[in-house]
Amino acid sequence: MKLLVLDGNSIVNRAFYGIKLLTTKDGRYTNAIYGFLNILLNLLKDVQPDEVAIAFDLKAPTFRHKMYDGYKAHRKGMPQELAQQMPVLKELLTELGFALVSLEGYEADDILGTLSKAAAQRGDTCFVATGDRDSLQLVNDQVTVLLASSRMGRSETIVMDKAAVEEKYGVSPLQLIEVKSLMGDTSDNIPGVAGIGEKTALSLVQAFGSLENIYENLDSSAIKPGVRNKLATHKEDALLSHKLATIDCSVPVDTTPGHYLRTAGNPSAAAQLLADLEMHSLVSRLGLTDQPTEEAEQTPLESISAQPLPLAVEGVFAVACNESGQWFAVQGQEVYALDEDSLLRLLSSDVTLQVFDAKPLFHLALAQGETAPCIQFDGKLAAYLLNPAASSYTVENLCAEYRIAPEFACPEYPCASQLPRLLEKLAQQVEEEGMTALLMEIELPLARVLADMERIGMLVNREGLEAFGGQLKQALEDCLQRIYSEVGYEFNLNSPKQLGQALFEKMGLPPRKKTKSGYSTDAETLESLRSYSPVIDDILQYRTYQKLNSTYVEGLLKVIGKDGRMHSTFNQTEARTGRLSSSEPNLQNIPIRTELGSRLREFFVASPGCTLVDADYSQIELRLLAHISGDASMQHAFQEGLDIHRSTAAKIYALPLDEVTPALRSSAKAVNFGIVYGISAFSLSKDIHVTVKQADEFIKNYLATFPGVKQYMDSTIEQGTQQGYVTTLFGRRRALPELASKNRNLHALGERMAMNTPIQGTAADVIKLAMVRVWNRLRKENLKARLILQVHDELIVEAPKEEAAQVSQLLKEEMEGAVQYSVPLTADVHTGENWLVAH
């Protein structure tokens, strides 16, 4: 038999903190439940257990609290956002047929220990799943600990068997109790021996085997005098810590074989609860069916086979593809299988297509010189507008979410009968939430533009990029040799542990902070040490060279197409603010702030006989802030064409414009760009190199000088709190469950997003609209120039040299004319043979 035992509290905490806060449409938190179930499903798949027990802590004090009133005394209470999810999770697990185990006076760890010990004693295999390394003491030949966690929505598991524990710590699993007795545990407030850390504790246990043996040999020369004194002084703490750290493996819970077999549970109740929680993707993964009505369950469905598309087509078709990427069309009770030829025929016909995911269809049409005006609606884009926080958008999940029952069965395309009504429902909801214009005038036509940009790509000077990579490798080697010379020996510079030892032990530099694995060597720490040794500059430079070469040069070389161009994918349904992102490669992440990093842009070039025309909105977010806030002073500065940062500094310091120094302008610039991101006095002080008090005063003066901005910030937070969401000027919504959080940090994050989203989101909408206008006009005027790239507020067109002047004027007109606000939008346009020169 194989038993899987889960530490419910530990795993749910890992899930909660490993996944961004998620809510249902009615505001219920779900991220911990979603993360827990994902971890559980992966564990079930990997372990294939015969029995499963899930242990949870109770609120009542345990025997450890009674033994030591300081036990876990510093632990903060469970966040309200997590506490709300706990009873729902337990109900769901019960409905799914899992056995939950809790026992007053004991922790979940003790239940894990008891069940794993019982399993091992009868010769069964036991897997203990937890996020807590305390359970590693349970590992033996029969028991393996699975350290589970969730990051960015993905569950991860580290397998810790006996060999893995001994390799990592140099002691046996049971000896980890001795180690904790000495070093203590700050998270559980186990005192240990004051002044003894993990390194010393491990060496003592490796030398003497146990706490008892250490004290029996306290006079040994193997124990340093200082350590001996600490051990002698804090012996009672060490003995107490040993008791606190030891998991009780004999608590009175049922250990009968077969007791934790998964039962049938209540599948319909579980499916309904998952549907209520809007976790439709988990229904099938958990072996459930999400039937929307009893009638649908009881009434046999007529089975229809997909047919070839007829030669003559007319009317309205719903079009999507199945999980295998095979396209199909639905019209009434007919389902048509679409190969590439029939799909192209449909796209070029005089019909109306309501589709799910238009961009691949635009790709296909544009490759044949068609623009597919027949595509009149995109359900995927509609679903994104309605719920931009969703991790994915599929027909299957959305049909389950909207409770759309099938009208007939089609084995090849299971969602075929539901597709038309799903698209109808999505269109209706978009209309109800006031986003039809946003969908039809910006997002849908933009999908065509993005498909064209992806298809065209951007030419890369491969030879130049390879040569640049060679220069970086040589610079890396030179840098490395200087570092070895300055330190005095060779070591693995990419190992934080070895670097820390070199800097703080060998060279004697003052350590700034420590992590669990040793000395901190992050960028902030190294920056603070620049004045102590020239080796710090070399280390920072080494890291810069290394990232440029590995992430950018080598990464970009891998994705150059056979045509010599990079065909990045533009992601239209990922960012909650409405911004576009790109991947494979992420061209929006090409460095620009450093001289060396910006050289990468030199290798993105125009085709022979062409030039790159680069147009960039100037300070678009500040201009939108001036418009949305209605602040008269800020609007006046933009309307008069003043330098906004110089003007801001002049107003705050009551100086004439010509007396504003570069330093004052720089301070004003930092606040201008940081204010709607909720910049703190502490952050500003670091940016402009002043005291926190001076920075705080600067922010207060700024808000007093621009009262409209302060009023905007307050009102948008209030609106977001009352409504649960904020909107852009185009009606795009972003839900902000963080504003309802009792957690101070989460609530502050919600406030910052409330202030920023209307600005950043509107800027995203404006640039998208400008892209559509530019693309349409290039075609209308029969120009050969092509829009090839968008990076935040910047558009790049590749144009024949003879069209460069006309395209420059066209870009400026379409970008500046995209909207008419109280302050003008301005676009700066430049041309060049490569991206660096053009920008």
C-alpha positions in Angstrom: 0.0 0.0 0.0 1.1 3.5 -0.7 0.0 6.4 1.6 0.1 10.1 0.8 -0.2 12.4 3.8 -0.6 16.2 3.3 0.1 19.0 5.8 -3.0 21.0 4.9 -2.1 24.2 6.6 1.5 24.3 5.3 0.4 23.6 1.7 -2.5 26.1 1.7 -0.1 28.8 3.0 2.3 28.0 0.2 -0.5 28.2 -2.3 -1.8 31.5 -0.8 1.5 33.3 -0.9 2.6 31.7 -4.2 -0.3 32.9 -6.3 -1.5 36.4 -6.8 -4.7 37.2 -5.1 -7.7 35.9 -7.1 -11.4 36.5 -6.6 -14.6 35.4 -8.1 -16.8 37.9 -9.8 -18.7 38.4 -6.6 -15.5 39.1 -4.6 -14.7 35.8 -2.9 -11.0 35.0 -2.6 -9.9 31.8 -4.3 -6.2 31.8 -4.9 -5.3 29.5 -2.0 -8.0 27.0 -2.9 -6.9 27.0 -6.6 -3.2 26.6 -5.6 -3.9 23.8 -3.1 -6.0 21.8 -5.6 -3.3 22.2 -8.3 -0.6 20.9 -5.8 -2.9 18.1 -4.8 -3.6 17.0 -8.3 0.1 17.0 -9.2 0.9 15.0 -6.0 -1.8 12.4 -6.9 -0.4 12.1 -10.4 3.2 11.7 -9.3 2.6 9.5 -6.2 -0.4 7.4 -7.4 -1.3 6.7 -3.8 -3.8 4.0 -2.5 -4.8 6.2 0.5 -4.7 9.9 1.1 -5.0 11.8 4.4 -5.0 15.6 4.7 -4.1 16.9 8.1 -5.1 20.4 9.4 -4.2 22.3 12.5 -6.9 23.4 14.9 -7.0 26.8 16.7 -6.8 25.2 20.1 -3.4 25.3 21.9 -1.2 22.3 21.5 1.0 20.5 24.0 3.9 22.6 22.8 2.1 25.8 23.8 1.5 24.4 27.3 5.2 23.3 27.5 6.4 26.7 26.4 4.2 29.8 26.3 6.5 31.5 23.8 5.9 28.8 21.2 4.9 30.5 17.9 4.3 33.6 20.0 5.5 35.9 17.2 3.4 34.4 14.5 0.9 36.8 12.9 -2.7 35.7 12.6 -3.9 34.2 9.4 -4.7 36.8 6.8 -8.4 37.4 6.4 -8.1 36.7 2.7 -6.8 33.2 3.5 -9.1 32.6 6.5 -12.2 33.1 4.3 -11.0 30.3 2.0 -10.2 27.6 4.7 -13.8 26.4 5.4 -14.5 26.4 1.6 -11.4 24.3 0.9 -12.2 21.8 3.6 -15.8 21.5 2.4 -14.6 20.9 -1.2 -12.0 18.3 -0.1 -14.7 16.5 1.8 -17.1 16.5 -1.2 -14.2 15.2 -3.3 -13.9 12.2 -1.0 -10.7 13.0 0.8 -10.3 12.2 4.5 -9.4 15.3 6.7 -7.7 14.7 10.0 -7.3 17.1 13.0 -6.8 16.5 16.7 -7.1 19.0 19.5 -3.8 19.5 21.4 -1.6 18.4 18.4 -0.3 20.0 15.2 -0.7 18.6 11.7 3.0 17.7 11.9 2.2 15.2 14.7 -0.5 13.6 12.6 1.9 13.3 9.7 4.5 11.7 12.0 2.0 9.2 13.4 0.5 8.1 10.1 3.9 7.9 8.4 5.4 5.9 11.3 2.4 3.5 11.3 2.7 3.0 7.5 6.5 2.3 7.8 6.0 -0.2 10.6 3.6 -2.3 8.6 6.0 -2.1 5.6 4.0 0.4 3.5 5.4 3.3 1.6 4.5 6.8 2.8 4.9 10.1 1.1 4.6 13.2 3.3 3.7 16.4 1.4 4.4 19.6 3.1 5.9 23.0 2.6 7.7 22.8 5.9 11.2 21.4 6.3 10.4 20.5 9.9 9.0 17.2 8.6 12.3 16.1 7.1 13.0 14.4 10.5 10.4 11.9 9.5 12.3 10.6 6.5 13.5 7.0 6.5 13.7 4.1 4.2 9.9 3.9 4.0 9.0 7.6 4.3 9.8 10.3 1.7 9.0 14.0 2.2 7.7 16.0 -0.8 8.4 19.7 -0.3 5.5 21.3 -2.2 5.1 24.9 -3.2 3.3 27.1 -5.7 5.0 29.8 -7.7 3.3 32.0 -10.3 0.4 29.6 -10.4 2.6 26.5 -11.0 3.1 23.8 -8.4 6.6 22.6 -7.7 7.8 19.6 -5.6 11.2 18.7 -4.3 11.7 15.1 -3.4 13.6 14.6 -0.1 14.4 10.9 0.6 17.1 9.8 3.1 19.9 10.2 0.7 18.8 13.7 -0.3 18.5 14.9 3.3 22.0 13.5 4.1 23.5 15.1 1.0 22.0 18.5 1.7 22.6 18.7 5.5 25.4 16.2 6.2 23.4 14.6 9.0 20.7 12.0 9.1 17.0 13.0 9.1 16.5 12.3 12.8 19.6 14.4 13.6 17.8 17.4 12.2 16.0 17.5 15.6 19.4 17.9 17.3 20.4 20.7 14.8 17.2 22.6 15.5 17.6 22.2 19.3 20.9 24.1 18.9 20.1 26.7 16.3 16.4 27.2 17.2 13.7 28.3 14.8 12.7 31.9 14.6 9.4 31.1 12.7 8.2 28.9 15.6 10.0 30.9 18.3 12.0 27.9 19.4 14.8 29.4 21.4 17.7 27.1 20.7 21.1 28.1 22.0 21.6 31.9 21.7 24.5 32.7 19.4 24.6 29.3 17.6 23.5 29.3 14.0 23.0 26.6 11.4 26.6 26.2 10.4 27.8 25.7 14.0 24.9 23.5 14.9 25.5 21.2 11.9 29.2 20.9 12.7 28.5 20.0 16.3 25.9 17.3 15.4 28.2 16.0 12.7 31.0 15.7 15.3 29.0 14.4 18.3 25.8 12.9 16.9 23.3 14.1 19.4 22.5 16.9 21.8 23.0 14.5 24.7 26.4 13.5 23.5 27.4 17.2 22.9 26.7 18.0 26.6 28.5 14.8 27.7 31.6 16.0 25.9 31.3 19.7 26.6 34.9 19.8 27.7 36.1 18.4 24.4 38.8 20.4 22.6 36.7 20.0 19.4 34.3 22.6 20.9 35.6 26.2 20.8 35.6 28.0 24.1 33.0 30.6 23.0 30.6 27.9 21.7 31.2 25.9 25.0 30.2 28.9 27.1 27.0 29.4 25.0 26.1 25.7 25.3 26.6 25.7 29.0 24.7 29.0 29.6 21.7 27.9 27.5 21.5 24.2 28.3 17.9 24.4 29.5 16.9 26.2 26.3 18.5 23.5 24.2 16.7 20.7 26.1 13.4 22.5 25.8 14.0 23.2 22.1 14.7 19.5 21.6 11.2 18.7 23.0 9.5 21.4 21.0 11.3 20.4 17.7 10.5 16.7 18.0 7.4 15.6 16.1 5.1 13.3 18.2 4.7 10.1 16.2 2.2 8.5 18.6 -0.9 10.7 18.7 -4.3 9.0 19.0 -5.5 9.1 15.4 -6.8 6.1 13.4 -3.9 4.3 11.7 -5.9 1.3 10.5 -4.9 0.2 6.9 -7.6 1.3 4.5 -9.0 4.0 6.7 -7.8 6.7 4.4 -9.1 5.3 1.1 -10.7 8.0 -1.0 -14.5 7.7 -0.9 -16.9 8.5 -3.7 -17.7 11.8 -2.0 -20.4 13.9 -3.6 -19.2 14.6 -7.1 -22.2 16.8 -8.1 -21.8 19.0 -5.0 -18.0 19.2 -5.7 -18.6 20.2 -9.3 -21.2 22.8 -8.3 -18.8 24.3 -5.7 -16.0 24.5 -8.2 -18.4 26.2 -10.7 -19.4 28.7 -8.0 -15.7 29.3 -7.4 -15.2 29.8 -11.1 -12.6 27.0 -11.3 -14.1 25.3 -14.3 -10.7 24.1 -15.6 -10.3 21.9 -12.5 -13.6 20.1 -13.0 -12.4 17.6 -15.6 -9.0 17.4 -13.9 -10.7 16.1 -10.8 -12.7 13.6 -12.7 -16.0 15.4 -12.4 -18.6 16.5 -14.9 -19.9 20.0 -14.8 -23.5 19.5 -16.2 -25.5 22.7 -16.1 -28.9 21.2 -15.7 -30.5 17.9 -14.6 -32.3 17.7 -17.9 -29.0 17.8 -19.7 -27.8 14.9 -17.6 -30.8 12.8 -18.3 -31.7 13.5 -21.9 -29.6 11.6 -24.4 -28.1 13.9 -27.0 -28.3 13.4 -30.7 -24.9 12.6 -32.1 -23.8 14.6 -35.2 -20.7 14.0 -37.3 -18.7 16.9 -38.7 -19.1 17.4 -42.5 -16.9 19.0 -45.1 -17.6 22.7 -45.7 -20.0 23.0 -48.7 -18.9 24.8 -51.8 -21.5 27.5 -51.5 -21.6 29.3 -48.1 -23.7 32.1 -46.8 -24.9 33.5 -43.5 -23.4 33.4 -40.1 -20.9 30.9 -38.8 -19.4 30.3 -35.4 -15.7 29.3 -35.7 -13.2 27.9 -33.2 -10.6 25.2 -32.9 -10.5 22.2 -30.6 -7.7 21.2 -28.2 -5.8 19.6 -31.0 -5.7 22.8 -33.0 -8.3 21.6 -35.6 -10.6 24.3 -36.7 -14.4 23.8 -37.1 -17.4 25.9 -38.0 -21.0 25.7 -36.7 -24.1 26.8 -38.4 -27.4 25.8 -36.9 -27.3 22.0 -36.4 -24.4 21.5 -38.8 -20.7 21.2 -37.9 -18.1 21.6 -40.5 -14.5 20.4 -40.2 -12.1 23.0 -41.6 -8.8 22.1 -43.2 -6.6 24.9 -44.4 -8.2 25.2 -47.8 -11.8 25.3 -46.6 -10.8 27.7 -43.8 -9.3 30.1 -46.3 -12.3 29.7 -48.5 -14.6 30.7 -45.6 -12.3 33.6 -44.7 -12.5 35.0 -48.2 -16.3 34.5 -48.6 -19.1 37.0 -48.1 -20.2 35.6 -44.8 -20.2 36.7 -41.1 -17.8 34.9 -38.8 -18.1 35.0 -35.1 -14.9 33.4 -33.9 -13.0 32.4 -30.8 -9.4 33.6 -31.2 -9.2 35.7 -34.4 -5.5 36.3 -34.6 -4.5 32.9 -36.1 -7.3 33.3 -38.7 -6.0 36.8 -39.6 -2.5 35.2 -39.9 -3.8 32.7 -42.4 -5.8 35.3 -44.4 -3.0 37.9 -44.5 -0.5 35.3 -45.8 -2.8 35.0 -48.8 -3.2 38.8 -49.3 -6.7 38.8 -47.6 -7.7 40.9 -44.6 -10.7 38.8 -43.5 -13.3 41.5 -43.0 -15.8 38.7 -42.5 -14.6 38.3 -38.9 -17.0 40.3 -36.9 -16.6 39.1 -33.3 -13.9 37.4 -31.2 -15.1 35.5 -28.1 -11.6 35.2 -26.7 -11.0 38.9 -26.7 -14.4 39.4 -25.2 -13.7 37.0 -22.4 -10.4 38.8 -21.7 -12.1 42.1 -21.4 -14.7 40.6 -19.0 -12.1 38.9 -16.9 -8.5 40.1 -17.6 -7.2 38.3 -14.5 -8.0 34.8 -15.9 -4.9 32.6 -16.5 -6.3 31.3 -19.8 -9.3 31.5 -22.1 -10.7 28.3 -23.6 -14.1 27.4 -25.1 -14.5 24.5 -22.8 -13.9 26.4 -19.6 -16.1 29.3 -20.7 -18.9 27.0 -21.6 -18.7 25.5 -18.1 -18.4 29.0 -16.5 -21.5 30.3 -18.3 -23.4 27.0 -17.8 -24.1 26.4 -21.4 -25.6 23.0 -22.0 -24.9 21.1 -25.3 -27.8 20.7 -27.7 -26.2 17.8 -29.6 -23.1 15.7 -29.4 -20.2 16.0 -31.9 -17.4 13.6 -30.9 -14.7 15.4 -33.0 -15.6 18.8 -31.6 -17.2 18.4 -28.2 -18.1 22.1 -27.6 -19.5 22.6 -31.1 -23.1 22.9 -30.1 -22.3 25.3 -27.3 -20.1 27.6 -29.3 -22.7 29.8 -30.9 -24.5 30.5 -27.6 -21.2 31.1 -25.8 -20.3 33.8 -28.3 -23.7 35.3 -28.0 -23.5 35.3 -24.2 -20.0 36.9 -24.3 -21.2 39.6 -26.7 -24.2 40.3 -24.5 -22.0 40.7 -21.4 -19.5 43.0 -23.1 -22.5 45.2 -24.1 -23.9 45.2 -20.6 -20.5 46.3 -19.2 -20.1 49.1 -21.7 -17.1 47.6 -23.6 -18.5 46.9 -27.0 -16.8 49.9 -28.6 -13.5 48.9 -26.9 -13.8 45.4 -28.4 -15.0 46.2 -31.9 -13.1 49.4 -32.5 -9.8 48.6 -30.8 -9.2 45.0 -29.7 -10.6 43.1 -32.7 -9.0 45.2 -35.4 -5.8 45.2 -33.4 -5.7 41.4 -33.6 -5.4 41.8 -37.4 -2.6 44.3 -37.0 -0.7 42.1 -34.5 -1.1 39.1 -36.9 0.5 41.2 -39.6 3.3 42.4 -37.4 4.1 38.8 -36.3 4.0 37.6 -39.9 6.4 40.3 -41.1 8.9 40.3 -38.2 12.0 42.4 -37.8 15.3 41.9 -39.7 18.3 41.1 -37.5 22.0 41.6 -38.3 23.1 38.1 -37.2 26.8 38.6 -37.9 26.8 41.8 -35.9 25.0 40.2 -33.0 27.4 37.3 -33.0 30.4 39.6 -33.0 28.9 41.6 -30.1 28.4 38.3 -28.2 32.1 37.5 -28.8 33.1 40.9 -27.4 31.0 40.3 -24.3 32.6 36.9 -23.8 36.0 38.4 -24.0 35.0 41.2 -21.6 33.6 38.5 -19.2 36.9 36.6 -19.2 38.9 39.8 -18.6 36.6 40.8 -15.8 36.8 37.3 -14.3 40.6 37.3 -14.2 40.7 40.8 -12.6 38.3 39.5 -9.9 40.4 36.4 -9.3 43.5 38.6 -9.0 41.9 41.0 -6.5 40.4 38.2 -4.4 43.6 36.0 -4.5 42.2 32.7 -5.7 39.7 31.2 -8.3 36.2 30.3 -7.3 32.7 30.0 -8.8 31.6 33.6 -9.2 28.1 32.4 -10.0 27.7 30.8 -6.6 26.4 33.4 -4.1 27.8 31.2 -1.3 31.4 31.2 -2.7 31.2 34.8 -3.6 30.1 35.7 -0.1 33.0 33.7 1.4 35.4 35.5 -0.9 34.2 39.0 -0.1 33.4 38.7 3.6 35.7 36.0 4.9 38.8 36.2 2.6 38.7 39.9 1.9 37.1 41.0 5.1 34.5 43.3 3.6 31.7 44.2 6.1 28.7 41.9 5.5 25.4 43.8 5.1 22.8 41.1 5.6 22.5 37.3 5.6 20.1 34.9 3.9 19.3 31.3 4.9 22.1 30.1 2.6 24.8 32.5 3.7 25.9 36.1 3.0 23.7 38.2 0.7 25.5 39.2 -2.5 22.5 40.8 -4.3 22.9 44.0 -6.3 21.8 46.3 -3.5 24.4 44.8 -1.1 27.2 45.1 -3.7 26.2 48.7 -4.5 26.6 49.6 -0.8 30.1 48.1 -0.8 31.5 50.0 -3.9 33.7 52.3 -1.8 35.4 49.4 0.0 37.1 47.7 -2.9 37.5 48.0 -6.7 36.5 44.3 -7.0 32.9 45.3 -6.4 32.8 47.3 -9.7 34.2 44.3 -11.5 31.7 41.9 -10.0 28.8 44.2 -11.0 30.2 44.6 -14.5 30.7 40.9 -14.8 27.0 40.3 -14.0 26.0 43.0 -16.6 28.1 41.3 -19.3 26.8 37.9 -18.3 23.1 38.8 -18.5 23.6 40.7 -21.8 25.3 37.7 -23.4 23.2 34.8 -22.0 19.8 36.4 -21.8 19.9 38.7 -24.8 22.6 37.8 -27.3 22.4 34.0 -27.0 18.7 34.1 -26.5 18.0 36.3 -29.5 20.3 34.3 -31.8 18.2 31.2 -31.1 15.0 32.8 -32.3 16.1 34.3 -35.6 14.0 32.8 -38.4 15.1 31.3 -41.6 14.3 34.6 -43.3 16.7 36.4 -41.0 13.9 38.1 -39.1 12.6 37.7 -35.6 8.9 37.0 -35.5 7.9 37.9 -32.0 4.5 36.9 -30.6 2.4 39.8 -29.4 0.2 38.7 -26.4 -3.1 40.5 -26.4 -4.8 38.8 -23.5 -2.3 38.7 -20.7 -1.8 42.1 -18.9 -4.6 43.2 -16.6 -4.1 46.8 -17.6 -4.6 46.1 -21.3 -1.0 46.5 -22.2 0.5 44.3 -24.9 3.4 42.0 -24.1 5.6 40.1 -26.5 7.4 36.7 -26.3 9.8 34.5 -28.2 11.5 36.9 -28.1 10.4 39.6 -25.7 11.4 42.6 -27.7 9.8 44.9 -25.2 12.5 43.9 -22.7 15.5 44.9 -24.8 17.6 47.2 -22.6 17.8 50.9 -23.3 18.9 52.5 -20.0 22.6 51.6 -20.3 24.9 52.4 -23.1 26.1 48.9 -23.5 22.6 47.4 -23.2 21.2 49.8 -25.8 23.7 48.6 -28.3 21.6 45.5 -28.8 19.1 47.7 -30.7 21.9 48.4 -33.2 21.4 44.8 -34.6 17.7 45.3 -35.4 18.0 46.7 -38.8 16.0 47.8 -41.8 15.8 45.7 -45.0 18.0 46.8 -47.9 16.6 50.0 -49.5 14.5 50.7 -46.4 14.8 52.7 -43.2 13.2 52.4 -39.8 10.7 55.1 -38.8 10.4 55.2 -35.0 7.6 57.3 -33.4 7.3 57.6 -29.6 4.6 59.2 -27.5 6.2 61.9 -25.4 5.2 61.6 -21.7 1.9 60.1 -22.5 1.1 58.9 -19.0 1.8 62.4 -17.5 -0.4 64.0 -20.2 -3.2 61.6 -19.4 -2.8 62.3 -15.7 -3.2 66.0 -16.5 -6.3 65.3 -18.5 -7.9 62.8 -16.1 -7.1 64.8 -12.9 -8.2 68.1 -14.5 -5.3 69.8 -12.6 -5.1 73.3 -14.2 -1.4 73.9 -13.5 -0.4 70.6 -15.1 -2.7 71.1 -18.0 -1.3 74.6 -18.6 2.3 73.4 -18.7 1.4 70.9 -21.4 -0.8 73.2 -23.4 2.0 75.8 -23.5 4.6 73.3 -24.5 6.7 73.8 -21.4 9.2 71.3 -20.0 6.9 69.6 -17.6 9.7 68.6 -15.2 11.3 72.0 -15.1 7.8 73.6 -14.7 7.0 71.2 -11.9 10.2 72.1 -10.0 9.7 75.8 -10.5 6.2 75.6 -9.0 7.2 73.4 -6.0 10.2 75.6 -5.2 8.6 78.9 -6.2 11.5 79.7 -8.6 11.6 81.2 -12.1 12.0 78.6 -14.8 15.5 79.7 -15.7 16.7 79.2 -12.0 15.7 75.5 -11.9 18.9 73.5 -11.6 19.3 70.0 -13.2 19.2 68.4 -9.7 15.8 70.1 -9.0 14.5 69.1 -12.4 15.6 65.5 -11.8 13.8 65.5 -8.4 10.6 66.8 -10.0 10.9 64.2 -12.8 11.1 61.4 -10.2 8.0 62.5 -8.5 6.1 63.2 -11.8 6.6 59.7 -12.9 6.3 58.0 -9.5 3.3 59.8 -8.0 0.6 57.7 -9.6 2.6 54.5 -8.8 2.2 55.5 -5.1 5.9 56.3 -4.7 6.9 56.4 -1.0 9.2 58.9 0.6 11.6 56.1 1.2 11.7 55.1 -2.4 12.0 58.7 -3.6 14.8 59.4 -1.2 16.8 56.6 -2.7 16.0 57.8 -6.3 17.0 61.4 -5.7 19.6 60.9 -3.0 18.0 62.9 -0.2 16.8 62.1 3.3 13.5 60.4 3.8 12.3 63.5 5.6 13.3 65.7 2.6 11.6 63.4 0.2 8.4 63.3 2.3 8.4 67.1 2.3 8.9 67.1 -1.5 5.9 64.8 -2.1 3.7 67.0 0.2 4.7 70.1 -1.6 4.0 68.4 -5.0 0.5 67.4 -4.0 -0.2 70.9 -2.6 1.1 72.4 -5.8 -1.1 70.1 -8.0 -4.3 69.7 -6.0 -6.1 68.1 -8.9 -3.7 65.2 -8.8 -4.3 64.7 -5.1 -8.0 64.8 -5.6 -7.7 62.3 -8.5 -5.7 59.9 -6.3 -8.2 60.0 -3.5 -11.3 59.8 -5.6 -10.1 56.9 -7.8 -9.1 54.9 -4.6 -12.6 55.6 -3.2 -14.3 54.6 -6.5 -12.2 51.4 -6.7 -13.1 50.5 -3.1 -16.8 51.1 -3.6 -17.1 49.4 -7.0 -14.4 46.8 -6.7 -12.8 47.9 -9.9 -11.5 50.9 -11.8 -11.8 51.8 -15.5 -9.8 53.4 -18.3 -11.2 56.3 -20.3 -12.2 53.6 -22.9 -14.2 51.6 -20.4 -11.7 48.8 -19.8 -12.2 47.4 -16.3 -9.7 46.0 -13.8 -11.0 44.3 -10.7 -9.1 45.2 -7.5 -9.9 42.7 -4.7 -6.8 44.0 -3.0 -8.7 47.1 -1.9 -11.0 44.9 0.2 -8.0 43.3 2.0 -7.4 43.8 5.7 -3.7 43.1 5.0 -2.0 46.5 5.0 0.6 45.6 2.3 -2.1 44.1 0.0 -4.4 47.1 0.6 -1.6 49.5 -0.2 -0.9 47.6 -3.4 -4.5 47.9 -4.3 -4.4 51.6 -3.8 -1.3 51.9 -6.1 -3.0 49.9 -8.8 -6.2 51.9 -8.5 -4.2 55.1 -9.0 -2.2 53.8 -11.9 -4.5 51.6 -13.9 -6.7 54.4 -15.3 -3.5 56.1 -16.5 -1.5 53.2 -17.7 -4.6 51.4 -19.0 -5.7 54.4 -21.0 -2.2 54.8 -22.4 -2.4 51.2 -23.6 -5.7 51.8 -25.2 -4.5 54.9 -27.0 -1.4 53.2 -28.4 -3.6 50.3 -29.6 -5.9 52.7 -31.3 -3.0 54.4 -32.9 -1.7 51.1 -34.2 -5.0 50.4 -35.9 -5.1 53.9 -37.4 -1.5 53.7 -38.7 -2.0 50.2 -40.1 -5.2 51.2 -41.9 -3.8 54.4 -43.3 -0.6 52.7 -44.6 -2.9 50.4 -46.6 -5.3 53.1 -47.6 -2.5 55.1 -49.2 -1.1 52.0 -50.9 2.3 52.4 -49.2 4.9 49.6 -49.1 5.8 50.6 -45.5 4.8 48.1 -42.8 4.2 48.4 -39.1 6.6 45.9 -37.5 6.9 46.6 -33.8 5.3 48.1 -30.8 7.2 48.6 -27.5 5.1 50.3 -24.8 4.6 53.9 -26.2 6.7 53.4 -29.3 5.8 52.3 -32.8 8.3 51.2 -35.5 7.5 51.1 -39.2 9.9 49.7 -41.8 9.6 51.9 -44.9 11.3 52.2 -48.3 13.6 55.2 -48.1 11.6 57.1 -50.6 8.5 56.7 -48.3 10.3 57.7 -45.1 9.2 61.4 -45.1 5.6 60.5 -45.9 5.5 57.7 -43.3 7.0 60.0 -40.6 4.3 62.5 -41.2 1.6 59.8 -41.3 2.8 58.3 -37.9 2.8 61.7 -36.3 -0.7 62.6 -37.5 -2.3 59.3 -36.6 -0.7 59.0 -33.2 -1.3 62.5 -32.2 -4.8 62.4 -33.6 -5.9 59.2 -32.0 -7.8 61.0 -29.3 -8.7 64.6 -28.5 -8.1 65.4 -24.8 -7.6 68.6 -22.8 -3.9 68.4 -23.3 -2.3 67.5 -26.7 -0.6 64.2 -27.2 2.7 64.6 -29.0 4.8 62.0 -30.9 8.5 62.3 -31.5 9.5 60.7 -34.9 13.0 59.7 -36.0 14.5 57.6 -38.7 17.6 55.4 -39.0 19.1 52.3 -40.5 18.8 50.5 -37.2 16.6 50.6 -34.1 19.3 52.3 -32.0 19.8 55.2 -34.5 16.1 55.5 -35.2 15.2 55.8 -31.5 
